[in-house]
Amino acid sequence: MVTKVKLYVSPQCPRCEVLKKALNEMGVKYDVLDISESDVMADLVMKDIFLTETPALELGNRFFYAEDLFNGDKLLIDKLREILKSKEEG
């Protein structure tokens, strides 16, 4: 069973674009969900997830937040690869 990847973004989010580009270059299929849309935010609240910044990744029942994926504005590409590898294994 393939774990679905969801990318949570917000308008005018430069790090969101950086993460999208990296996922595209890695050939990862993902759904983009904009947290400025009330139904997206309501779904997160139902999961007890309260995002204060984007981007965030959801893989199965695990969430990875901006502070997990970035050091300032620099994408931690090795960390992203590790996260995605665990998705494939689990």
Secondary structure as the mmCIF struct_conf table of DSSP 4:
data_model
#
loop_
_struct_conf.conf_type_id
_struct_conf.id
_struct_conf.beg_label_comp_id
_struct_conf.beg_label_asym_id
_struct_conf.beg_label_seq_id
_struct_conf.end_label_comp_id
_struct_conf.end_label_asym_id
_struct_conf.end_label_seq_id
HELX_LH_PP_P HELX_LH_PP_P1 VAL A 2 LYS A 4
STRN STRN1 VAL A 5 VAL A 9
TURN_TY1_P TURN_TY1_P1 PRO A 11 GLN A 12
HELX_RH_AL_P HELX_RH_AL_P1 PRO A 14 GLU A 25
TURN_TY1_P TURN_TY1_P2 MET A 26 GLY A 27
STRN STRN2 ASP A 31 ASP A 34
TURN_TY1_P TURN_TY1_P3 ILE A 35 SER A 36
BEND BEND1 GLU A 37 GLU A 37
HELX_RH_AL_P HELX_RH_AL_P2 SER A 38 MET A 46
TURN_TY1_P TURN_TY1_P4 LYS A 47 ASP A 48
BEND BEND2 THR A 52 THR A 54
STRN STRN3 ALA A 56 LEU A 59
TURN_TY1_P TURN_TY1_P5 GLY A 60 ASN A 61
STRN STRN4 ARG A 62 PHE A 64
HELX_RH_AL_P HELX_RH_AL_P3 ALA A 66 LEU A 69
STRN STRN5 PHE A 70 ASN A 71
TURN_TY1_P TURN_TY1_P6 GLY A 72 ASP A 73
STRN STRN6 LYS A 74 LEU A 75
HELX_RH_AL_P HELX_RH_AL_P4 ILE A 77 GLU A 89
#
